[in-house]
Amino acid sequence: MSKARLVITAVEIEGITQAEAARRYGVSKGWVSKLIARYRTEGDTAFEPRSKAPKTSPTATPAPTVDLVVRLRKELTDAGLDAGADTLDWHLRHRHDIELSRATINRILVRAGTVTPEPAKRPRSSYIRFQAEQPNETWQSDFTHYRLTTGQDAELITWLDDHSRYALHISAHPRITAPIVLATFRTAADLHGYPASTLTDNGMVYTVRFAGGRGGRTQLEHELRRLGITQKNSRPNHPTTCGKVERFQQTMKKWLRAQANQPTTLTELQALLDLFIVEYNQHRPHRSLPHRATPATAYTTRPKAAPGADRTRDTHDRVRHDTVDRSGCVTLRHNGRLHHIGIGRTHARTHARTHVILLIQDLEIRVVNAATGELLRELILDPDRDYQPTGAPQGPTRK
């Protein structure tokens, strides 16, 4: 018998006072008083356990924001795009000016029943991650299959920038051959310049290094050798080496399958791929990039590598990630001295300070918005000055 039932029995049946019941069972008189009042009002339901949660929660996420998170989740999922907490956070910040923690977004999704539990995956910390330092430093390539509604199989070839995950070229073909690999490489190079190196698996359309020396080089191998481009290939049975392009193909095929009008011809499939390239490069935040920038932002904000680049010039090249402070500045140490570089107070809001990337080559500095790729400032550092002014007029604006 529960203590609540014992107390109610003692007071209502035995007739002892509430104070005596509190002393007998070692509880407070206030608790006994509330229990008896509840029993006289509700009857036996007074014995049922009750939630101890507060009746009001002033800091709870507003209902319209909760509805917005759930709606964004459905819209992105229906469009075949990633809709995890990180992606939703990016959309809320940049398109709705709303800031929620990742944990809050996850709780909203779980309560709405939109999260499907999955077995624990291998932790990210167990992977050895690598990334090219510059755009065009390494291009990854691979091809995959996609079935048309007519039952015809198509093959999709991708060229992807390793540094920014920028989709340089995607095209659909009945079958990928060595001439097609070379043609798509040249098409991507015509648009974006030649890379310093390439990284592919050991498919015979890319390399014949495991063919026992028969047949010479592939067309791609000849082209790379002619241009002075380094060719890199993954080790056999190590698919994670080309993991960026492998993961990209998953994202691409997920988006294709989510489209209402599935392609019946290669022309229709290519039209969908052209739409996907714009969505992926220009609009979709990428979780693996700093501040979940878009691939286009990461690709266009840094100087690009080139084949056989002249590295004899001895320069001090650096890349720094920073946040604009409350005074509208970022700091940079040069020759043992700290310098303050003015960016502007419009980027120094307390709750949304701008994250920036500093591209430094000796005294030449470019400051870009890490999320949008906007060039915020370009200057040559004056080593004799602490504060590097923006050039804006001082004091209030004259009328």
N, C-alpha and C positions, 0 to 999 in steps of 0.2 A: 504494500500500500504506500502511495506517495505521501510525502510530508504535507502537501497541500490538502489531500483528502483527510489525513489525520487531524489537521488543524480545524477543518470545516466540521468534521464529525464531533470534535470536542466542544466546539462553540455552539453548533446548531442542535446537537442531540443531547450531549451531556449538560449543556447549559453553563459551562464555565465562562468567565469573562475573557475578552480578547487579550488582556494583559497576562492573565494566568496561562493561556494557551501559548503566548509568545515565550514565557519563561520555561514552560514545560518542554517545548520543542526547540528551544535555542534559536529563535528567529526574532526579527524586530517587530515591534508593535505596529509600525507603519505598514509592513508587508502583510501582517495578519488583517489589518483594517482594509487594505485594498482587496485582498483575496476574498474576504467575506462579502464586501460590496459587489464584487464581480459575480460571486456565486448567487447572490440574491437577485441579480439582474439577468444573468445569462444561464443559470442552471449548471448542468454538468459540463458545458463547454468551458467552464472556468478551469477545468483540469487539463485542458489541452495546452501544449507548449506554444508560446508566442514568440514572434520575432523581436529581437532586441534592437533592430535597426531604427534609426531616428525617423520620425514621421515626416520631417522635411529635410532637404539637403540643399542648402543655398549654393554650394559649389558644384552641384551636379551639372553635367553637360546639357545645355539647352536642348529641348526636344527638336527644334528645327535643324540644329546641327547634327543630331543623331540621325534624323531622316535624310539629311544630305549625305552623310557617310554611307548609309545603306543604299541610297540611290546611285551614288558614284560607283559603289562596288558592283551593282547590277549592270550599270551602263558599260563599265570597262570589261566585265566578264562577258556580256553579250557581244561586245565588239571583238572578243578574242585577245584582249590585252591583259597584261598583268594587273592584278587588283589587290595586291597585298597591302599591309599597313604602311610600308615605306612609300609605295606608289600613291596611295590615298593621301598620305601626309603631304607629298609634293603638290598634288592637285589642290588640296585645301589651302596651302600656303600661297601658291602662285596664281591661282585662279579664283579663289574665294576669300583671300586675306583672313583665313582662320588658322589658328595654331592649336594643335592637339598633340599630346604625346603619343608615341607609338603604342604604349600600353593601353591608353584610353581607346584608341582606334580598334585595337584587338578586342577589348572587352565589348565594345559596341557590336562588332561583327559576331562575336560568340553569342551574345544575348539575342541577336537577330536570327541566329541559326544559319548563318551563311558560311561557316567554317566547317570543313570536313576533317575530322581528326585523321592524321596520317602517322604511320610508324616513324620512330626517330630516324633521321637521316645521319649520314656521316657528318660530323661537325666541320664547319668551314675552316676552323683553326688547324685541322689536320692536313689541309692542302698546302702545297708549296706554290704560292702565287707569283706570277711574273707579269710584267706589263712593259711595253716599249715606252721609252721616255718621250718620244716625239711622234706626231702624226707622220705617216708615210715611212716610219722607221722599219716597220714590219707589216706586211699584208698577209692575212690568213685566207686560205681558200679551201672549199670542200663542195661536194655536190650531194644531193639527196633526191629521193623519189616522191612523186605526188601523183595520185590516180584521178583522172578526170571522171566525170559522171558517166561518160560513155564506156568506161572500163579501160580506156587507153592509159598506159603508164607514161609519165613525163619525168624528166630529170631537171632539177634546178641547181644551177651553179652560182656560188656566192664568192665575192671578194670583199673582205672585211678588214678595216684598219684595226690593228692590234691595240694601239694606244687609246683610241676614242670609241671603238666599237661602231664606227661609222660604216654604214653599208655603202660600199663604193660601186657595186654592180651586182644585180641579180637578174638572171634570165632563164627562160624555160626552153627546153629542147627535147626532141624525142629520145636522144641518147647523147651523153657527154663523150666526146672524143678528144684526142690530142689537139687537132686543129681548132676545135671550139674553145678549149682551154686557152690557147694562145690568142684567139680572136677576142675573147672576153677580157683577158689581161690587157690587151692593147686598147680596148674600148675604155676600161677603167683608167688606164694611164693617160689617155687623151683628155679625160675630164679632170683628173686630179694630180697629174704628174707621176713620174716613176718613183717607186719605193726604193729604200736602201736594201731591203731584203724581203724574201717571201718565206712563208711557213705553211707546209701542207703535210698530208699523210703520204704514204708510199704507193698511192694508186698509180697504175701504169700510165695514166694520162698526164701525170705530173713528173714522174721520175722512173727511170729504168735501172736504178742502182741495184736492185735485187733481181735483175733479169739475167745474171750470170755473164754480163759483158756482151750480150747479143743485141744487135740492133742499134748500137750507138746511143745518142741522146734523144730525148723527146724534143718536140718543137719548142716547148716552153724552156727547157734546159738550154737549148742553143740561144734563145732570145735573151735569157738572163745573163748568160756568159758574155754575149756580145755587148750588153749594156753595162756590165760590171756590177750587176745586182747579185747579192749573196743569196744562194738558195739553201734553205734549211728544211729538213724533213724530220718528222717525229720518229722515235724508235718504234719498232713493231710492238703491238700489244700495249701501247701507251696512248690511248685516245685523249686523255686529259691534256696532253701537250697542245692539242688543237682545240681545247675546250671552249674557247670563245666562239669560234665559228660553229662548233657543234651545238652550243647552247642557243646561238642565234637561230639556227635552223629549227629548233623546237619552237621558239617564239613565232617564227614565220609560219610554220605549218599550223600552229594553234590558231593564229589569226585567220589563215585561209579557210580552215574548217568552220570557223564561226560565221563566215559570210553567208547571207541568205541565198544569193544566186551563185551556186557552184559552177565552175567553168566546165564547158563541154569541149572547148578547143584550146590549142596552145595560145592562140591570139587572146582569147578571153582570160586565160591564166596569166599571161604577161601583163594584161591591163590591171589585174588585181595586184600583181607584184609591184607595178609602178605606184599604185596607191599606197601599198604597204611601206615602200621605201620612204615616201614623204612622211607618213605617220611615225615610222620608227626613228628616222633621223631628226625630224624637226619638232615633233610634239611629245613623244613618249619619254618620260624621265627614266634614266638608267640607274639602277640601284648600285652598280659597280663603279660608277663615276663619282668623283667628289661632289658633294652637295646634290647628288642625283640630277646632274645636268643632263641635257640631251646630247646624243652623239654629235650632232652638228655643232653645238657649242664647244665641246671638247676638241673637235677636229679643226675648227677655224681659229681658235684663240692662240695657238702656239705656232712658232716657226716650224716648217716641215723639213724632214730629212730628205736626202737625195742620194742617188747611187754614187759611191766613191767620193763623198763630200770631202773637201780640203780640210783636214784636221790639223794642219801644221801651225795655224795661227793659235797662239797661246792666249786664250781668253778665259776669264772667270765666269762661267755660265752657271746660273742658279735658278731654281724654281721654288717659290715659297707660297704656302697657303696661310692666309691671315684673315682677321676680321677687323673692320673699321672700328676704331675706338670711339668713345663718347665725344671727343673733340673733333671727330671727322678725319683722323689721321691713321696711317699705318707706320710702323717703325722698320728700319732697315739698318743693319750694322755693316759699315764699310771701313776697312783699315783700322779696326778696333774702336771705331766711334759710331755711336748710335745717332741716326738721322730720322727725323719725323717728316713724312711725306703727306701733304694735305690732299685729301680726296673730296671733302665736302660734308657739311653737317647733315645734308639730306640722306646720307648713307649711315647715319649714326643713331638711328632710332633705338631706344632702350630695349625694346622687345624684338626688334627685327634688324639687327645690325647686318650690314652687307658683308658676305663672305667674298674674298677676293683672291686672285692668283697674281703673284708678282713674277714677271719674266725678266730676268736680270742678266745682262751681258756687260761685264765691267761696269761702266757708269750709265749705260743705257737701260732704262727701266720702262716696262709697260705694266699697267695695273688694269686687270680685266675683272668683270663681275663673274664669280665662279659659277653662278647658276644660269646666267643668260648669255655670257660671252661678250657683253658690252664693254668696249674699251673706255674705262673711266679716266685714265690719265696716261700720258706718255711724256717722259722727261729725260734729261741728262742730269744726273746727280751732281750738285755742287759740293765737293768734299769739304769746303770751308764754311758751310752753313749747316746749322742744326735743322731748322725748319725749312722745308722746301715748299715755298708758297704756291698756291694754285694759280695766282695771277688775277684772282677776282678782286674787285675794289674793296678796300677796308671800310668798316663802319657801316652805318645805315645808308640805305639808298636815298640819294638826294632827289627831291621833287623838282 
